[in-house]
Amino acid sequence: MSDKRQSVVKTGITFGSALAMVISYTTWKSIGWAIFHGLLSWVYVIYFILRY
């Protein structure tokens, strides 16, 4: 993979994790769930969009 592509992928994963943690914390008010959902990253973000 090229350096630029690696940078874009890494940024996307990082942004997805941060977004998942913010959504999780504001919804559930739990740091534990926020960390767990941050590990799931985009999977949780997509689930949240489809569910709510």
Secondary structure, DSSP 8 states (H G I E B T S, - for coil): --HHHHHHHHHHHHHHHHHHHHHHHHHH--HHHHHHHHHHTHHHHHHHHHH-
